[in-house]
């Protein structure tokens, strides 16, 4: 168990059961939040047993009987199923907390922030309120409530979750979106199933769309040929960062992105990197392409965040989600946002990834219960 986190409000004890990847659980007692050790990904029996033992240990050692049990929106997560079962056997209330709301809330909890903030949550994916895979979100967060003000433009995931493991599929989706779908089979001929993926995209079969920044990184890696299939989580993104660092900084692509919509008029503000991706489609200088990708993404995010923050008169921006393990993204974006007068909050005691989700869930539940 990590050091307890001091919270600015107190309330009924909460048990929060975390996410699927990098699972932790969190228990609150008074004004303190206690986050468990890392259990790992919940696709294995050992991690699930560790989750159950942590709940038992935390509650017993803290002398806490939870009154509210918080969990992710996704019904198939073991953490969700455990939370619902645990609550049902004890007659407790449950609260489903959207994944990216929890990401932003975890940083708010660390900093004791109860005023409204603009949260930028960038990760692989989490279930949105519409059931779609989100992952590049601008949220207005205040207490236990949030509003989705914007998102990254959608990109198809041919094969669904399989596309998250095979970045060449995300690259193929870029070729299709650019109107060059007839070139996919030849361009990706070294990968089994290229013709099938081309057909799936043309027919819209098993190609859910996502707003995920993690998948945007995968697409860039696939386009540059630096990682066609991932052997471990975020391999493509790590490789891109290494190449960009080795190359050094470059100026962003002047027309590499566009911002569409106005969140003040009930529209989602959408950040579209199609022009950047189109440039990478024909880029043969791998390290330069990785550096260009990073600089243009940061430029686009900074303008996007600044515009929406101004529209909604928000002075504090929270950066959260696993993509902020990327030091280029975290450092350069934080600097640019500070330069335009925004207060930037990032994770300090916790990691920015899904290991902090339980803390965010607990913070949301605690504030709802204290109303």
GITA-V829277 format. One line per field, one symbol per residue. ss: DSSP state (h for helix, s for strand, l for the rest). A space follows every 10 residues. Layout:
BEGIN
ss=???
END
This chain:
BEGIN
ss=llllssssss sllsssllll llsllsssss ssssslllls llllhhhhhh hhhhhhhhhh hhlllllsss sslllllhhh hhhhhhhhhh llssssslhh hhhhhhhhhh hlllllssss ssssssslll llssssssss ssllssssss ssllssssll lhhhhlhhhh hhhhhhhlll hhhhhhhlll lllhhhhhhh hhhlllssss llhhhhhhhh hhhhllllll llllhhhhhh hhhhhhhlll lllllllsss llhhhlllss sslhhhhhhh hllllhhhhh hhhhhhhhhh hhhhhhhhhh hllllsssss lhhhhlhhhh hhhhhhhhhl llssslllll lllhhhhhhh hhhhhhhhhl l
END
